[in-house]
């Protein structure tokens, strides 16, 4: 299973939004600049987060993005699913019904051991991501960072955060 860099970028962007003051947002350009990634690609991830109900957006001169709900209510799975979708990573093609020793369709009423194992692994993966909130990530980051670094981030956020105009969902 490979998770796209879009998920990584989206989690980093959302984590930065945890520290936003009330009624303030960050523009896609600012988030891209902060992380030194292409603006168009960051904007694409933010649009997916908006459609997924993770962030709310506001357009225009006083536009930007902020979290749509508390960081405690946003899991790493929520962000991953908003970017990657909900489809399973493993898709069984029923290859056991092929070849010289193929099973008849009627004999394949339950998933094979391989499909069942992949499904169990994916469920464990999703459950693990569901158990970690954006607030957890932020708390771990704060605990592992120097006071100087945290102050640098706070100053950057303060200088870049825009007062938000009218919010939009999706």
C-alpha positions in Angstrom: 0.0 0.0 0.0 1.4 3.4 -0.9 -0.1 6.5 0.5 0.3 9.6 -1.8 2.3 12.6 -0.8 -1.0 14.5 -1.0 -2.0 12.8 2.3 1.2 13.9 3.9 0.8 17.4 2.7 -2.9 17.5 3.8 -2.1 16.3 7.3 0.7 18.9 7.6 -1.5 21.7 6.4 -4.4 20.7 8.7 -2.0 20.4 11.6 -0.8 24.0 11.0 -4.5 25.1 11.0 -4.9 23.8 14.5 -3.1 26.9 15.8 -5.2 29.4 13.9 -6.9 32.2 15.9 -10.7 32.4 15.7 -12.2 33.7 12.4 -8.8 33.5 10.7 -7.7 31.3 7.8 -4.6 30.5 5.7 -4.5 30.8 2.0 -3.4 27.9 -0.1 -0.5 29.9 -1.3 0.7 30.5 2.2 0.4 26.9 3.2 2.3 25.9 0.0 5.0 28.4 0.7 5.3 27.3 4.3 5.9 23.7 3.2 7.8 24.6 0.1 5.5 22.6 -2.2 3.7 23.6 -5.4 0.7 25.9 -4.8 -1.5 24.1 -7.3 -1.0 20.7 -5.7 -1.5 22.1 -2.2 -4.7 23.8 -3.4 -5.9 20.4 -4.8 -5.4 18.8 -1.4 -7.2 21.6 0.3 -10.1 21.3 -2.1 -10.4 17.6 -1.3 -10.2 18.4 2.5 -13.0 20.9 2.0 -15.2 18.4 0.1 -14.5 15.9 2.9 -15.7 18.3 5.6 -12.2 18.6 7.2 -11.7 22.3 6.4 -13.9 25.1 5.5 -13.0 27.6 2.8 -13.7 31.2 2.3 -13.1 32.8 -1.1 -12.1 36.3 -2.2 -9.6 38.8 -0.8 -10.3 37.6 2.7 -10.3 34.0 1.8 -8.5 31.1 3.2 -8.9 27.7 4.9 -9.5 26.7 8.5 -10.6 23.5 10.2 -14.3 22.8 9.8 -14.5 21.1 13.2 -12.4 20.6 16.3 -9.0 18.9 15.9 -10.2 16.3 18.4 -12.9 15.3 15.9 -10.6 14.9 12.9 -8.7 11.6 12.6 -5.8 10.7 10.3 -8.2 8.4 8.6 -10.6 11.3 7.9 -7.8 13.1 6.1 -6.5 10.0 4.3 -10.0 9.2 3.1 -10.7 12.8 2.0 -7.5 12.6 -0.2 -7.4 9.0 -1.3 -11.0 8.0 -1.1 -12.7 5.1 0.7 -12.1 2.3 -1.8 -10.1 -0.6 -0.4 -6.5 -0.8 -1.3 -6.7 -4.5 -2.2 -9.3 -5.5 -4.7 -9.9 -9.3 -5.2 -10.3 -10.3 -8.8 -11.3 -13.9 -8.0 -8.2 -15.2 -9.7 -9.0 -18.6 -8.0 -11.7 -19.0 -10.7 -9.0 -19.0 -13.5 -6.7 -21.7 -14.8 -6.6 -25.4 -15.1 -7.7 -26.0 -11.5 -10.2 -23.1 -11.3 -13.0 -23.2 -8.8 -16.5 -22.8 -10.0 -18.2 -19.5 -9.2 -20.7 -21.3 -7.0 -17.8 -22.6 -4.8 -16.5 -19.1 -4.1 -19.3 -17.9 -1.7 -16.8 -16.6 0.8 -13.6 -14.6 0.2 -10.4 -16.6 -0.2 -7.8 -16.6 2.6 -5.7 -14.1 0.7 -8.6 -11.6 0.3 -9.7 -12.1 3.9 -6.1 -11.5 5.1 -5.8 -8.3 3.1 -9.2 -7.1 4.3 -8.2 -7.7 7.9 -4.9 -5.9 7.5 -6.6 -2.9 5.9 -9.2 -2.8 8.6 -6.4 -2.7 11.2 -4.7 0.0 9.3 -7.8 2.1 9.1 -8.7 1.6 12.7 -5.1 2.6 13.7 -5.5 5.9 11.7 -9.0 6.4 13.2 -7.5 6.3 16.7 -5.2 9.2 16.1 -6.7 12.7 16.0 -5.3 15.9 14.6 -5.2 17.1 18.2 -3.0 14.1 19.2 -0.6 14.9 16.3 -0.5 18.6 17.4 0.1 17.7 21.0 3.0 15.3 20.1 4.5 18.0 17.9 4.3 20.6 20.6 5.8 18.2 23.2 8.7 17.4 20.8 9.5 20.9 19.7 11.7 23.6 21.1 10.1 26.8 22.4 11.9 28.8 19.8 10.5 26.7 17.0 7.0 26.9 18.3 7.4 30.7 18.6 8.6 30.9 15.0 5.5 29.0 13.9 3.2 31.1 16.0 4.7 34.3 14.5 4.4 32.9 11.0 0.8 31.9 11.5 0.0 35.4 13.0 1.6 37.1 10.0 -0.1 35.0 7.4 -3.6 34.3 8.9 -6.2 36.3 7.1 -9.6 37.4 8.6 -12.1 35.2 6.9 -15.0 36.4 4.8 -18.1 34.3 4.0 -17.4 30.5 4.5 -18.2 27.9 2.0 -18.6 24.2 2.5 -17.1 22.0 -0.2 
